């Protein structure tokens, strides 16, 4: 028995007709349900039509965004539709032929040009992520004949499957599956957006993998990521590195166009694909490798790719010995002096104040708005505010990093060596409102062992409770570097 209903839905700025169909079928005795959208016909033995509606609507909303990422017109996928299977009982789907015998066993998901298969996950977010991930593969087959080697293919799929969970919007104020579907469209589902909290991206785990390797001091080089084997066999660690590389290469204008254009060679999974890509960005390769080292240090929940871009270039001039002045913006991540330094010792002096928005609290006694957000602002000097720490250092603290220019002999990605400045001997010391002692000026002699860039930042929590804390800050420190 088949029951269908149709209604108009706004997806990504255009209208589409969506058809919801419940099919009484079986997968070796288990009843299956099919939900049909514009680009995805999803069949499942999971008795949760609301979840299936969500997955189909997310997929349809993602397709025009994937086309835009590749610089293709919105009608390029007109008429393109694939079958999808969300499976609780994988063996039942194999027995009934909905998962063909020639499809190898897989850990989470698998894609062909015509269909995708997903093993049901315990979290709504990760079910959605996998459907989108495998959908990118299927569309790449359609558009380019394939997705390229594993680092590129899986990195692109991870990039275009990341999103922010809309579960709260789907649940609030609606009772039926169709209403939930409409609610998702209204909040504007977006892919290639980074989850801001662990709670909204359950089971995704990419930040966790990177954090664990960062703490162990065993980070991969970018070159090693680009040489990963063709079949990653569902290895979560490898997927994390592919995603991190794709995120970085698309975040910088010097490499983004080359990365996107490489998709057109998707049929080629050989090392030649990577060789051609390297040639396109080869003049910036030392800077790209240095960015990779900073990138892996920064990746955590709350990461903002725009605020954390570091302006490094192989065209940066050599330090000429004259004092260099830099204003370190409290709203951004690492910031470069714009020159590279030969081996030797430099003296760093800093002064000034900035406003650090340390936390957001809910004001409960406001009659006008009982849920109004009230920011607690703390005034910080380069020594920082020891009432709160991030990664073992006070928030508001001025930090310095010597970032060596990579050489061809470097075989590993070492964790960043981050240092702070000391209170200046002649600087005044005062007690602020929280009782924390802070110096108003700071200095440090920095030893540089090989040609390097010198980076500075004001330490802060990237973001929490769904907010970008760093972006709320105000002010800057004034830094001078001299011999």
C-alpha positions in Angstrom: 0.0 0.0 0.0 1.4 3.4 -0.9 0.3 6.8 0.6 1.6 10.0 -0.9 1.1 13.7 -0.3 2.6 16.8 -2.0 3.2 20.3 -0.9 5.3 23.3 -1.9 8.5 23.9 0.0 11.1 26.7 -0.2 14.6 25.2 -0.5 17.7 27.4 -0.7 15.8 30.3 -2.2 13.7 28.4 -4.8 10.4 26.6 -4.8 10.2 22.8 -5.2 7.4 20.2 -5.0 8.1 17.6 -2.4 6.4 14.3 -2.2 6.2 12.3 1.0 5.5 8.6 0.4 5.0 5.8 2.9 5.5 2.5 1.3 4.5 -0.7 3.0 7.3 -3.0 2.0 9.6 -5.4 3.7 13.3 -6.0 4.2 13.2 -9.7 5.2 10.1 -9.2 7.2 10.8 -5.6 8.5 8.5 -2.9 7.1 10.2 -0.2 5.1 9.2 3.4 4.6 10.2 5.6 1.7 10.3 9.4 1.7 10.8 11.0 -1.7 12.3 14.5 -2.3 13.6 16.4 -5.3 17.0 14.7 -5.4 16.8 11.8 -2.9 14.4 8.9 -2.6 15.1 7.5 0.9 14.0 4.0 2.0 14.5 2.8 5.5 13.5 0.2 8.0 13.7 2.9 10.7 10.2 3.7 12.0 10.9 7.4 12.3 9.3 9.3 9.5 10.2 12.6 11.1 13.9 11.7 10.9 13.5 10.6 7.3 11.8 13.9 6.4 14.7 15.7 8.0 17.3 13.8 6.0 15.5 14.2 2.7 14.9 17.9 3.2 18.5 18.5 4.2 19.8 16.6 1.1 17.6 18.7 -1.2 18.7 21.9 0.5 22.3 20.9 0.2 22.4 20.1 -3.6 22.3 23.8 -4.9 24.9 24.7 -2.2 27.2 21.9 -3.5 26.8 23.2 -7.1 27.5 26.7 -5.9 30.7 25.5 -4.2 31.9 24.0 -7.5 30.9 27.2 -9.4 28.2 25.4 -11.4 24.7 26.7 -12.3 21.8 25.7 -10.2 20.1 23.8 -13.0 23.2 21.6 -13.5 21.6 18.9 -11.3 18.0 19.3 -12.7 16.5 15.9 -13.0 19.3 14.3 -10.9 17.9 11.9 -8.3 19.5 9.0 -6.4 18.2 6.2 -4.2 19.2 6.3 -0.5 18.9 3.6 2.1 19.1 4.2 5.9 19.5 0.7 7.4 18.9 -0.5 10.9 19.3 -4.2 9.8 22.0 -4.2 7.2 21.8 -8.0 6.7 18.1 -7.7 5.9 18.8 -5.2 3.1 21.4 -7.5 1.7 19.1 -10.5 1.7 16.4 -8.6 -0.1 18.8 -7.2 -2.7 18.4 -3.5 -1.7 22.0 -3.7 -0.7 23.5 -5.5 -3.7 26.0 -8.3 -3.1 28.7 -6.6 -5.0 28.8 -3.7 -2.6 31.6 -4.3 -0.1 31.1 -4.3 3.6 31.5 -0.8 5.0 31.5 0.8 8.4 29.2 3.8 8.1 28.2 4.7 4.5 28.9 3.9 0.9 28.1 5.6 -2.4 27.7 4.7 -6.1 26.7 7.0 -8.9 23.1 6.0 -8.4 22.6 5.2 -4.7 23.9 5.7 -1.2 23.7 3.3 1.8 23.9 4.5 5.4 24.1 2.4 8.5 21.8 4.0 11.0 23.7 6.0 13.7 22.7 6.8 17.3 22.6 10.6 16.7 20.4 12.6 14.3 23.4 14.8 13.5 25.6 12.0 12.4 22.8 10.3 10.3 22.4 13.6 8.5 26.2 14.1 8.1 26.6 10.7 6.6 23.7 11.1 4.2 25.2 14.4 3.0 28.7 13.0 2.9 27.7 10.1 0.6 25.5 12.4 -1.4 28.5 14.5 -2.3 30.3 11.4 -3.6 27.3 10.5 -5.7 27.0 14.0 -7.2 30.7 14.1 -7.9 30.3 10.9 -9.9 27.5 12.5 -11.8 29.3 15.8 -12.5 33.0 14.8 -12.7 33.1 11.1 -13.1 34.6 10.7 -9.6 36.0 12.5 -6.6 39.7 12.2 -7.1 42.2 10.5 -4.6 41.1 9.8 -1.1 42.5 13.0 0.5 40.5 15.1 -1.9 37.4 13.0 -2.3 36.9 12.4 1.4 38.0 15.9 2.4 35.5 17.5 0.0 32.7 15.2 1.2 33.4 16.0 4.8 33.6 19.7 4.1 30.3 19.8 2.3 28.6 17.5 4.9 29.5 19.6 8.0 26.6 21.7 9.1 24.9 23.2 12.2 22.2 21.1 13.8 18.7 22.5 13.3 17.1 20.0 15.7 15.9 22.7 18.1 14.2 24.6 15.4 12.6 21.4 14.1 11.2 20.5 17.5 10.0 23.9 18.6 6.4 24.7 18.0 5.6 21.9 15.5 3.9 18.6 16.0 3.9 16.8 12.7 6.7 15.5 10.4 5.6 17.8 7.6 5.7 20.8 9.9 9.2 19.8 11.0 10.2 19.7 7.4 8.9 23.2 6.7 10.6 24.4 9.9 14.0 23.3 8.6 13.5 25.2 5.4 12.5 28.3 7.3 15.7 28.4 9.3 17.8 28.1 6.2 19.8 24.9 6.3 23.4 25.5 5.4 26.3 23.1 4.7 30.0 23.8 5.0 29.3 25.4 8.4 31.3 24.3 11.4 29.5 22.9 14.4 30.0 25.2 17.3 29.3 22.9 20.2 30.0 19.2 20.9 26.3 18.8 21.9 25.1 19.8 18.5 27.3 17.5 16.5 27.1 14.2 18.4 29.3 11.4 17.1 31.0 13.6 14.5 34.3 13.5 16.5 36.7 15.3 14.1 37.8 17.9 16.7 38.4 15.1 19.2 40.7 13.2 16.9 42.7 16.4 16.2 42.9 17.3 19.9 44.1 13.9 20.9 46.9 13.9 18.3 47.8 17.5 19.2 48.2 16.6 22.8 50.3 13.6 22.0 52.5 15.7 19.7 52.0 13.4 16.7 50.3 15.6 14.1 50.6 14.5 10.4 52.2 16.6 7.7 50.1 18.0 5.0 52.1 16.0 2.5 51.3 12.8 4.3 47.6 13.5 4.3 47.8 14.1 0.5 49.4 10.6 0.1 46.7 8.6 2.0 45.8 5.3 0.4 42.8 5.1 -1.9 40.7 3.1 0.4 40.5 4.6 3.9 38.3 1.8 5.1 36.2 4.1 7.4 39.3 5.2 9.4 38.0 8.1 11.5 41.5 9.6 12.0 42.1 9.8 8.2 38.8 11.5 7.6 39.6 14.1 10.2 42.9 15.0 8.4 41.2 15.1 5.0 38.6 17.4 6.3 41.1 19.7 8.1 43.2 19.9 4.9 40.1 20.7 2.7 38.9 23.3 5.2 42.2 25.1 5.2 42.8 24.9 1.4 39.4 26.4 0.8 39.7 29.1 3.5 42.6 30.8 1.9 42.1 32.7 -1.4 45.6 31.6 -2.5 44.6 28.0 -2.7 40.8 28.0 -2.8 40.4 28.3 -6.6 42.9 25.6 -7.3 41.2 23.3 -4.9 37.7 23.8 -6.4 39.0 23.5 -9.9 40.7 20.2 -9.1 37.2 18.6 -8.8 37.0 18.6 -12.6 39.7 15.9 -12.7 37.7 13.7 -10.4 38.1 10.6 -12.6 41.8 10.6 -11.8 42.6 8.9 -8.5 46.3 8.5 -9.2 49.2 10.5 -7.7 49.1 12.6 -10.9 46.0 14.4 -9.5 47.9 15.6 -6.4 51.0 16.4 -8.5 48.9 18.8 -10.7 47.3 20.4 -7.7 50.7 20.9 -6.1 52.0 22.6 -9.2 49.1 25.0 -9.0 50.0 26.2 -5.5 53.7 25.3 -5.5 54.9 28.9 -5.2 53.1 29.2 -1.9 53.9 25.7 -0.6 56.2 26.8 2.3 53.5 29.2 3.5 50.8 26.5 3.1 52.8 24.1 5.2 53.3 26.7 7.9 49.6 27.5 7.9 48.8 23.8 8.3 50.8 23.8 11.5 48.9 26.8 12.9 45.6 25.4 11.6 45.9 22.1 13.5 46.7 24.0 16.7 43.6 26.2 16.3 40.9 23.6 15.4 38.4 23.2 18.2 34.8 23.9 18.8 34.2 27.6 18.2 36.8 27.8 15.5 36.1 30.6 13.0 37.9 30.2 9.7 37.7 33.9 8.8 39.0 35.2 12.2 41.8 32.5 12.3 43.3 33.0 8.9 47.0 34.0 9.2 48.5 36.3 6.6 51.7 34.4 5.8 53.3 34.6 2.4 56.6 33.5 0.7 56.6 37.1 -0.6 57.0 38.5 3.0 60.2 40.6 3.2 63.1 39.8 5.5 63.3 41.7 8.7 65.8 44.6 8.2 66.6 45.2 11.9 64.4 48.3 12.3 61.6 48.3 14.9 58.4 46.6 13.8 55.1 47.8 15.3 52.0 45.6 15.4 48.5 46.1 16.8 47.3 42.7 18.0 43.5 42.6 17.5 41.7 40.9 20.4 39.0 39.5 18.0 41.3 37.5 15.8 43.6 34.5 16.1 47.3 34.4 15.3 48.6 37.6 13.6 51.8 37.9 11.7 54.2 40.9 11.7 54.3 40.7 7.9 58.1 39.9 7.8 60.2 36.9 8.3 63.1 36.9 10.8 66.6 35.3 10.4 68.2 33.4 13.2 69.0 35.6 16.3 67.3 37.2 19.3 64.6 39.8 19.1 63.1 41.9 21.9 59.3 42.1 22.2 57.6 44.8 24.2 53.9 45.1 24.6 51.4 47.5 26.3 47.8 48.5 26.2 44.4 47.1 27.3 41.6 45.1 25.7 38.1 44.1 26.7 37.6 40.4 27.0 34.0 39.2 27.0 34.6 36.3 29.3 31.2 34.7 29.5 27.5 35.2 28.7 24.9 34.8 31.4 21.1 34.9 31.4 19.6 37.9 33.2 16.6 36.5 35.1 15.3 39.7 36.8 14.5 41.7 33.7 10.7 42.3 33.3 11.1 43.3 29.6 13.1 40.3 28.6 13.8 37.5 31.1 16.1 35.8 28.7 18.3 38.8 27.8 22.0 38.0 27.5 24.2 40.0 29.7 27.9 40.1 28.9 30.6 40.2 31.6 33.4 42.4 30.3 36.9 42.2 31.8 39.7 44.6 31.2 42.9 42.8 30.4 46.5 43.8 29.9 49.2 41.6 28.2 49.6 39.5 31.3 46.1 38.3 31.1 43.3 37.6 33.5 43.9 34.6 35.8 40.3 34.2 36.9 39.8 32.1 33.8 42.1 29.9 31.6 42.0 28.4 28.2 44.5 25.6 27.3 46.4 26.3 30.5 46.9 30.1 30.0 44.9 33.1 31.3 42.4 34.6 28.9 43.5 38.0 27.6 47.2 37.0 27.8 49.4 38.1 24.9 51.1 35.1 23.4 53.9 34.8 20.9 54.9 32.0 18.6 58.0 31.4 16.5 56.8 29.7 13.4 59.7 28.3 11.3 59.6 28.6 7.6 59.3 24.9 6.5 62.1 23.2 4.7 62.1 20.2 2.4 63.8 18.2 5.2 60.9 18.6 7.7 59.3 15.2 8.1 56.8 15.9 10.8 54.4 18.6 12.0 55.5 19.7 15.5 53.0 21.3 17.9 53.3 25.1 18.2 55.6 26.4 20.9 53.5 29.2 22.5 55.1 31.6 25.0 53.8 34.5 27.0 55.4 37.8 27.9 56.7 38.7 31.4 55.7 41.9 33.2 58.1 44.7 32.4 60.5 45.5 35.2 59.5 49.2 35.2 55.8 48.5 34.5 53.3 49.4 37.1 51.3 46.6 38.7 47.8 47.0 39.8 44.9 44.9 41.2 41.8 44.9 39.0 38.2 44.4 40.1 38.5 40.6 40.3 41.6 40.8 42.6 43.9 39.5 39.9 47.3 41.1 39.6 48.2 42.3 36.1 51.1 44.2 34.7 50.3 47.1 32.4 53.4 46.4 30.2 55.3 43.3 29.2 58.4 42.2 27.5 60.3 39.1 26.3 63.5 38.2 24.5 62.6 35.7 21.8 65.2 33.3 20.4 64.9 32.4 16.8 66.9 29.4 15.7 66.1 29.4 11.9 64.3 31.7 9.5 60.8 32.1 10.9 57.7 34.2 11.1 56.7 35.7 14.4 53.0 35.4 15.4 51.0 37.0 18.2 47.5 36.5 19.6 45.4 37.4 22.6 44.4 34.2 24.3 40.7 33.5 24.6 38.1 30.8 24.5 37.1 30.5 20.8 33.4 30.0 21.5 31.0 28.3 23.9 27.2 28.0 24.4 26.9 28.5 20.6 28.6 31.9 20.7 31.9 33.1 19.3 33.4 34.7 22.3 36.5 36.1 20.6 34.4 38.0 18.1 32.8 39.9 21.1 36.1 41.3 22.3 37.2 44.9 21.9 40.5 46.6 21.7 44.1 45.6 21.0 47.6 45.4 22.4 50.5 47.4 21.0 53.6 45.3 20.3 57.1 46.4 19.1 59.7 44.0 17.9 63.4 45.1 17.8 66.9 43.8 17.9 
